[in-house]
Amino acid sequence: MDRHTQHTIYEEFLNRYERLIISRIYKFKTGDDVADLFQDVTIHIYQKIPVEFHKNPDAFSSSAWVVQVVDRFLISMYRKEKAKKNIHSKTISQLSDFQWNTIANQQITEDSDLHFTETEFDAILKVIFEHISRKDALMLKMKYYYNKNSDFITEKLNVSHVNMRLKRLKEQLQNRVPQAVYAEIKERFFKED
């Protein structure tokens, strides 16, 4: 199928089903996401035209086909977003001792008295920040890297009870990372505590 034919079919398709596509999108999302999803869906349909038109040219005259394609696409996008969120919800405690040892390039045991190099310590912090929410990581960095006060953090991140949240984060770290690692974090990162 040449580009001109594909484009003609696409334009006719949009003229006929634009409202239907938008109404299907509104069943999944609202607000600013609708325009982005509309664009994504129509690009997806444009790419399907050469294959689908040869298989079944009548499909483009059926609203059932449109509903099916749009819904499948939106469900697929939803699953991808959900999977992405699940990757980031992995907790620090899910890291095995082997992973901590690999990160630190040292054998870590509960009674280890360790002193990490800057590179090793930065790698440990990076892993911790990757396994907590982005907002929590920013809060820790603002407080302990940049020495920002709670009011500043509240204003910039739009969170309340910053000191309590930081206290809970530190307790979670203390309970989830090897004690030798936490001792080093406490000494080098939570300096003022």
N, C-alpha and C positions, 0 to 999 in steps of 0.2 A: 504494500500500500504506500503510495507516495504521500509526501507531507501535506500537499494541498488537499487531498481527499480526507486525510486524517483530520486536518484543521477544520474543514467544512463539516464533517460529521460531529466534531467536538462542539463547534459553535451552535449547530442545530440542537444538539443534545442539551447544552447549557440553556438555550432559549426555552426549551420545553420543560426541563426538570430543575432549574435553579432553585425555585421556591421549595420543592420537595427535598432537595439536598439540604438546604438551610434548616428546614423544619426537623429533619432527622438529626442534624448536628445539635440543635437546641435540646433534643432529648438527652444528649450526653453532656454538653457544656453550655455555659452562658458567658456573657461578657466579651472581653477582648479575644478570648480563645476561639470564638466562633469564626471570625474572619481568617485566622490562621488555619483552622481546621478546614474551612471551606476551600482555601487555596490548596492544602495538602490533598484533600479528597479529589478535587478537580484535576490536579496533576496526576494522581493515581488513575483516575478514569481515562485521562488523555493517553496515558501509557498503555492502558488495556485495550484501547480501540483497535489497533491493528490485529491483535490476536482474537479478541472476542467477536469482532465484526466478521471475520472469515469463518469462525465456528458457527455463529448464529446471528445473522444480520437483523433478525426480528427482535432480538433482545433489547436493542436500543429504542424500540417503540413500546416497551413494557415498563411501567413504573415499578413492578415487582422486582425486576432485575436491578433497578436503581437502588431501591430500598435494601436489597440484599448486599450489593457491593458496598454501599455507604456504611451500613451497619457493621459488616465484617471489618471494614477498614477502621472504623471508630473503636470497635472492640479490640482489635489488634493494637491500636495506639494506646488504649487504656491499659492493656496488659503490659506493654513495654514500659509505660510510666510506673506502673505498680512494681514491676520487676526491678526497675532502677531504684525505687525507694527501698525495696527490700534489701538490696545490696548495701545501701548505706545504713540500714538499721542493725547491721551486725554489731554485736557488742564486743567490748574489749576482752571480756572473760572468755570469748570463744577462741582467742588466740592460745595456742598450745604452748607448753614450756619450750618445745623445740623452736617454735616461731620466735619466742622472746629471746632464746639463746642465739638464733640466727641473726636477729635484728641487732643484738648487742655484741655479737662476735665473741661472746664469753659464755661459759657455763654458769647458769644462774640457778642457785638453790635458795631455799628459804633463809639460810643463815649466811649467805654470801655477803662479803664486805667488798663492794665493787666500786670502782672509779672508772667511769666511762670517758672515752675521748669525746671531744666536741662533736665529731662526726657520728659516733655511736649514739650520743645523747640526742642529737638532732633527729636521727632515724627513729629513736624511741618516741619522741614527741610527735613526729610525723604520723606514725602508726596510731598513736592515741587520738590525734586530731581526725584521722580518717575514720575512726570507729565510734565517734560521737557525732551528734548533730552539728551541722554547720554553725548554728547560732551558739551552741555551747562552746565550740572550738573558738569562735570569735570572742566570746566573753572571756575565756581563759587567756587568750592572747592579749586582749585589750588590757586586762587587769595586770597580768604578770610580765608580759613582754614590754608593753608600752606604758605601764604604771598609770593607767587612767582610773579615775575614781568612779564610784558606783553611779553617781548622777550622770556622768558623761556616757557610761555604758547604757544606762536606761534610756537616755535620749537617742543615742545612735542606733541601738538595736530594738528599740520599742519593747523592752521587757521590764517587768516589775520584779521587786524583791531580788535584786542582783546578788547581794551578799548571801542570802539563803541559798540561791541556786548554785553559787560558787562553792559554798560549804558542802552541799549535796554532791556536786561533781567531784570534789576532792575525796569525799567519803567513798563514792563509787570507785574512784581510782584506787584508793587504799585497799578496798576489798577485792578488786579484780585483777590487779597487776601483782607480780611477784613482789614480796616485801622489800627485797634488795633494790628493785627497780624503783619502787615508790619512795624509798628512803633517798635515793639519788634525785628523784624528781622534786621531792620536798626541799631538799637542800639547795638545789640549783635553780629550780623554777619558781617554787612558792617561797621565795627568799624572805619576805617580810613576815610570814606566819610563824 
